[in-house]
Amino acid sequence: MEGEPTRVMMGVNESTIKGYSHASISSRGAFEWTLQQIVRSNTSGFKLLFLHVQAPDENGFDDMDSVYASPDDFKSLKQRDKARGIHLLECFVNRCHEIGVQCEAWIKKGDPKEVICHEVKRVRPDLLVVGSRGLGPFQRVFVGTVNEFCVKHAECPVITIKRPADEAPQDPVND
């Protein structure tokens, strides 16, 4: 429809670097690229839709040293996860408001690649932007990539943004 802003969905995630509770290098890079190359100075022509998917800890190592003695212990764990997700999204939303770009943000739980594609189908954005960690073929076999899955299965155009080489840690799994 004419006059409606272009809706750009962005899958964003936390850094995988232990003790660093901020947006991942690839999420920050994809966001900055979107602002510079797509939005540019046309802030009223776009609406950014931030989706953060909290994946269950498959191996259980994050909470391995924890002791759970009551139902309240599990509530605090859930609250901690939610707070981390909210903090992540708050950074992107605050930046959008600073520069005058409309936005929405929400958190879902599940397998990131599946949830992102489901949300694309539900929300129907004009475009999906996802970051890439730059994993090699061997690492992709074991870690898998959300962006490759989204390129194949999302029901809208997908742009994958590689993280800048100068911001890449020695181990690309760290993001």
C-alpha positions as CSV (number, residue, x, y, z in Angstrom):
1,M,0.0,0.0,0.0
2,E,1.1,3.5,-0.8
3,G,2.2,5.5,2.2
4,E,2.9,2.5,4.3
5,P,6.5,2.1,5.5
6,T,8.7,-0.8,4.2
7,R,8.7,-3.4,6.9
8,V,12.2,-4.9,7.5
9,M,12.4,-7.8,10.0
10,M,15.7,-8.4,11.7
11,G,16.6,-11.6,13.5
12,V,18.9,-10.5,16.4
13,N,20.7,-12.5,19.0
14,E,23.0,-12.1,22.0
15,S,26.7,-12.5,21.8
16,T,28.0,-16.0,22.3
17,I,31.1,-14.7,24.1
18,K,30.8,-15.8,27.7
19,G,30.1,-12.9,30.1
20,Y,29.3,-10.4,27.3
21,S,25.6,-9.7,27.5
22,H,25.1,-7.5,24.5
23,A,24.1,-7.9,20.9
24,S,26.2,-10.3,18.8
25,I,28.8,-8.9,16.4
26,S,26.7,-10.1,13.4
27,S,23.4,-8.7,14.8
28,R,25.0,-5.3,15.4
29,G,26.6,-5.3,12.0
30,A,23.4,-6.3,10.2
31,F,21.6,-3.5,12.1
32,E,24.1,-0.8,11.2
33,W,24.3,-2.0,7.6
34,T,20.4,-1.8,7.4
35,L,20.5,1.7,8.7
36,Q,23.3,2.9,6.4
37,Q,22.4,1.0,3.2
38,I,18.6,0.6,3.3
39,V,17.1,3.2,5.6
40,R,19.7,5.9,4.9
41,S,18.0,9.3,5.6
42,N,14.5,8.0,4.8
43,T,13.6,7.3,8.4
44,S,9.9,7.6,8.0
45,G,9.9,5.2,5.0
46,F,10.8,2.1,7.1
47,K,9.7,0.2,10.1
48,L,12.2,-2.2,11.7
49,L,10.8,-5.4,13.3
50,F,13.2,-6.9,15.7
51,L,12.8,-10.6,16.6
52,H,15.0,-12.3,19.3
53,V,14.6,-16.0,19.6
54,Q,15.7,-17.6,22.8
55,A,16.9,-21.1,22.0
56,P,16.7,-23.7,24.8
57,D,20.1,-24.7,26.2
58,E,20.4,-28.0,24.4
59,N,23.4,-29.3,26.3
60,G,22.4,-27.9,29.7
61,F,25.9,-26.5,30.4
62,D,24.7,-22.9,31.1
63,D,23.1,-23.9,34.4
64,M,25.2,-27.0,35.2
65,D,26.5,-25.7,38.6
66,S,23.1,-24.4,39.7
67,V,21.0,-26.0,42.4
68,Y,17.3,-26.0,42.2
69,A,15.5,-26.5,45.4
70,S,12.1,-24.9,44.8
71,P,9.7,-23.8,42.1
72,D,10.8,-20.2,42.7
73,D,14.3,-21.2,41.5
74,F,12.9,-22.0,38.1
75,K,10.9,-18.8,38.0
76,S,14.0,-16.7,38.6
77,L,15.8,-18.5,35.8
78,K,12.9,-17.7,33.4
79,Q,12.9,-14.1,34.6
80,R,16.7,-13.9,34.0
81,D,16.3,-15.2,30.4
82,K,13.5,-12.8,29.7
83,A,15.4,-9.8,31.2
84,R,18.4,-10.6,29.0
85,G,16.2,-10.7,25.9
86,I,14.5,-7.5,26.8
87,H,17.9,-5.8,27.4
88,L,19.0,-7.0,24.0
89,L,16.0,-5.6,22.2
90,E,16.0,-2.4,24.2
91,C,19.4,-1.5,22.7
92,F,18.0,-1.7,19.1
93,V,14.7,0.0,20.0
94,N,16.5,2.9,21.7
95,R,18.7,3.5,18.7
96,C,15.7,3.5,16.4
97,H,13.9,6.1,18.5
98,E,17.1,8.2,18.6
99,I,17.1,8.5,14.8
100,G,13.3,8.5,14.3
101,V,12.8,5.0,12.7
102,Q,9.6,3.2,13.6
103,C,10.1,-0.2,15.2
104,E,8.6,-3.1,17.1
105,A,10.4,-5.8,19.0
106,W,9.5,-9.2,20.5
107,I,10.9,-12.3,22.0
108,K,10.0,-15.9,21.0
109,K,11.4,-19.2,22.3
110,G,12.5,-22.2,20.2
111,D,14.8,-23.1,17.3
112,P,15.8,-19.8,15.9
113,K,15.7,-20.8,12.2
114,E,12.3,-22.3,12.5
115,V,10.8,-19.5,14.6
116,I,12.2,-16.8,12.3
117,C,10.6,-18.4,9.3
118,H,7.3,-18.9,11.2
119,E,7.3,-15.3,12.3
120,V,8.0,-14.2,8.7
121,K,5.0,-16.1,7.6
122,R,2.9,-14.6,10.4
123,V,4.1,-11.0,10.2
124,R,4.7,-10.8,6.4
125,P,7.6,-8.3,6.3
126,D,8.8,-6.9,3.0
127,L,12.3,-8.1,3.7
128,L,14.3,-10.2,6.3
129,V,17.8,-9.2,7.3
130,V,20.0,-11.6,9.2
131,G,23.6,-11.5,10.2
132,S,26.2,-14.1,9.4
133,R,29.1,-15.3,11.6
134,G,31.2,-16.4,8.6
135,L,31.5,-20.0,9.6
136,G,33.5,-22.3,7.4
137,P,32.1,-25.4,5.8
138,F,33.3,-27.7,8.6
139,Q,31.9,-25.5,11.3
140,R,28.5,-25.2,9.5
141,V,28.1,-28.9,9.6
142,F,28.3,-29.0,13.4
143,V,26.9,-25.6,14.4
144,G,24.5,-25.0,11.5
145,T,23.5,-21.6,10.2
146,V,20.3,-19.8,10.7
147,N,20.9,-17.5,7.7
148,E,21.2,-20.4,5.2
149,F,18.0,-21.9,6.4
150,C,16.2,-18.6,6.3
151,V,17.4,-17.9,2.7
152,K,15.9,-21.3,1.6
153,H,12.7,-21.2,3.6
154,A,11.6,-17.7,4.5
155,E,8.6,-16.5,2.5
156,C,10.1,-13.1,1.7
157,P,13.4,-11.8,0.3
158,V,16.3,-12.3,2.6
159,I,19.5,-10.3,2.9
160,T,22.5,-11.9,4.8
161,I,25.0,-9.5,6.1
162,K,28.6,-10.8,6.8
163,R,30.2,-9.3,9.8
164,P,33.2,-7.1,9.1
165,A,36.5,-8.9,9.0
166,D,38.1,-6.5,11.5
167,E,35.4,-7.3,14.0
168,A,35.6,-11.1,13.7
169,P,37.1,-13.0,16.6
170,Q,39.7,-15.6,15.9
171,D,37.0,-18.3,16.4
172,P,34.0,-17.5,14.2
173,V,31.7,-19.4,16.5
174,N,32.3,-16.6,19.0
175,D,29.9,-13.8,18.0
